[in-house]
Amino acid sequence: MKTSHIIGIILIAIAVGAIMSSVSDAGTYASFEIAASHPSKEYHVVGKLDKGKEQNYDPKVNPDLFSFYLKDKDGLEKKVILNKPKPQDFERSEQIVIIGKMAGEEFHASNVLLKCPSKYNDAQVQMKKANS
């Protein structure tokens, strides 16, 4: 076997290994309790915004700092720190997915995904009423 073939096989093996390791960590959903037990690992936590607690965002002081309280699917509530601007329509979201790591009693999110009420829900209801 030629040396170039051996080098090619080694490069392919390294590329496949890198892809497999990145896929295995992607999309690990957990609760705050599990995230707290593994603070060095990044998790996706699904929950709802606690609208009764304060949200801190002052773009004049720091436009890349937003904090809020989230209650996970198990009912455990934690303060979330996001080092990004406050997402548009944040308060209207039905469900929030935060991606990041626990740091003590706070969750430090690197990203936030929102499930907002669809603008098409009202149209679908009206279409059903019209068809009835």
Contacts in CASP RR format, 6 or more apart in sequence:
PFRMAT RR
TARGET T0000
AUTHOR 0000-0000-0000
METHOD contacts of the structure
MODEL  1
MKTSHIIGIILIAIAVGAIMSSVSDAGTYASFEIAASHPSKEYHVVGKLD
KGKEQNYDPKVNPDLFSFYLKDKDGLEKKVILNKPKPQDFERSEQIVIIG
KMAGEEFHASNVLLKCPSKYNDAQVQMKKANS
25 41 0 8 1.000
25 42 0 8 1.000
27 44 0 8 1.000
28 41 0 8 1.000
28 42 0 8 1.000
28 43 0 8 1.000
28 44 0 8 1.000
29 43 0 8 1.000
29 44 0 8 1.000
29 45 0 8 1.000
29 46 0 8 1.000
30 43 0 8 1.000
30 44 0 8 1.000
30 45 0 8 1.000
31 45 0 8 1.000
31 72 0 8 1.000
31 73 0 8 1.000
31 74 0 8 1.000
31 76 0 8 1.000
32 45 0 8 1.000
32 72 0 8 1.000
32 74 0 8 1.000
32 76 0 8 1.000
32 78 0 8 1.000
32 102 0 8 1.000
32 107 0 8 1.000
33 74 0 8 1.000
33 76 0 8 1.000
34 43 0 8 1.000
35 41 0 8 1.000
35 43 0 8 1.000
35 45 0 8 1.000
35 100 0 8 1.000
35 101 0 8 1.000
35 102 0 8 1.000
35 107 0 8 1.000
36 102 0 8 1.000
36 104 0 8 1.000
39 101 0 8 1.000
39 102 0 8 1.000
39 103 0 8 1.000
39 104 0 8 1.000
40 101 0 8 1.000
41 101 0 8 1.000
42 99 0 8 1.000
42 100 0 8 1.000
42 101 0 8 1.000
42 110 0 8 1.000
43 99 0 8 1.000
43 100 0 8 1.000
43 101 0 8 1.000
44 97 0 8 1.000
44 98 0 8 1.000
44 99 0 8 1.000
44 100 0 8 1.000
45 70 0 8 1.000
45 72 0 8 1.000
45 97 0 8 1.000
45 98 0 8 1.000
45 100 0 8 1.000
45 107 0 8 1.000
46 72 0 8 1.000
46 73 0 8 1.000
46 95 0 8 1.000
46 96 0 8 1.000
46 97 0 8 1.000
47 70 0 8 1.000
47 71 0 8 1.000
47 72 0 8 1.000
47 73 0 8 1.000
47 95 0 8 1.000
47 96 0 8 1.000
47 97 0 8 1.000
47 98 0 8 1.000
48 70 0 8 1.000
48 71 0 8 1.000
48 94 0 8 1.000
48 95 0 8 1.000
48 96 0 8 1.000
49 68 0 8 1.000
49 69 0 8 1.000
49 70 0 8 1.000
49 71 0 8 1.000
49 90 0 8 1.000
49 91 0 8 1.000
49 93 0 8 1.000
49 96 0 8 1.000
50 68 0 8 1.000
50 69 0 8 1.000
50 70 0 8 1.000
50 71 0 8 1.000
50 77 0 8 1.000
51 91 0 8 1.000
52 69 0 8 1.000
53 68 0 8 1.000
53 69 0 8 1.000
53 77 0 8 1.000
54 69 0 8 1.000
55 66 0 8 1.000
55 67 0 8 1.000
55 68 0 8 1.000
55 69 0 8 1.000
55 86 0 8 1.000
55 90 0 8 1.000
56 65 0 8 1.000
56 66 0 8 1.000
56 67 0 8 1.000
56 68 0 8 1.000
57 65 0 8 1.000
57 66 0 8 1.000
57 67 0 8 1.000
57 85 0 8 1.000
57 86 0 8 1.000
59 85 0 8 1.000
59 86 0 8 1.000
63 85 0 8 1.000
64 83 0 8 1.000
64 84 0 8 1.000
64 85 0 8 1.000
65 81 0 8 1.000
65 82 0 8 1.000
65 83 0 8 1.000
66 81 0 8 1.000
66 82 0 8 1.000
66 84 0 8 1.000
66 85 0 8 1.000
66 86 0 8 1.000
67 79 0 8 1.000
67 80 0 8 1.000
67 81 0 8 1.000
67 82 0 8 1.000
68 79 0 8 1.000
68 80 0 8 1.000
68 82 0 8 1.000
68 90 0 8 1.000
69 77 0 8 1.000
69 78 0 8 1.000
69 79 0 8 1.000
69 80 0 8 1.000
70 77 0 8 1.000
70 78 0 8 1.000
70 80 0 8 1.000
70 96 0 8 1.000
70 98 0 8 1.000
70 107 0 8 1.000
71 77 0 8 1.000
72 78 0 8 1.000
78 102 0 8 1.000
78 105 0 8 1.000
78 106 0 8 1.000
78 107 0 8 1.000
79 105 0 8 1.000
79 106 0 8 1.000
79 107 0 8 1.000
80 98 0 8 1.000
80 106 0 8 1.000
80 107 0 8 1.000
80 108 0 8 1.000
80 109 0 8 1.000
81 103 0 8 1.000
81 106 0 8 1.000
81 107 0 8 1.000
81 108 0 8 1.000
81 109 0 8 1.000
82 98 0 8 1.000
82 109 0 8 1.000
82 112 0 8 1.000
83 108 0 8 1.000
83 110 0 8 1.000
84 111 0 8 1.000
84 112 0 8 1.000
87 112 0 8 1.000
87 114 0 8 1.000
89 114 0 8 1.000
89 116 0 8 1.000
90 114 0 8 1.000
92 116 0 8 1.000
92 117 0 8 1.000
93 114 0 8 1.000
93 115 0 8 1.000
93 116 0 8 1.000
94 115 0 8 1.000
94 116 0 8 1.000
94 117 0 8 1.000
95 114 0 8 1.000
95 115 0 8 1.000
96 112 0 8 1.000
96 113 0 8 1.000
96 114 0 8 1.000
96 115 0 8 1.000
97 112 0 8 1.000
97 113 0 8 1.000
97 114 0 8 1.000
97 115 0 8 1.000
98 107 0 8 1.000
98 109 0 8 1.000
98 111 0 8 1.000
98 112 0 8 1.000
98 113 0 8 1.000
99 109 0 8 1.000
99 110 0 8 1.000
99 111 0 8 1.000
99 112 0 8 1.000
99 113 0 8 1.000
100 107 0 8 1.000
100 108 0 8 1.000
100 109 0 8 1.000
100 110 0 8 1.000
100 111 0 8 1.000
101 107 0 8 1.000
101 108 0 8 1.000
102 108 0 8 1.000
END
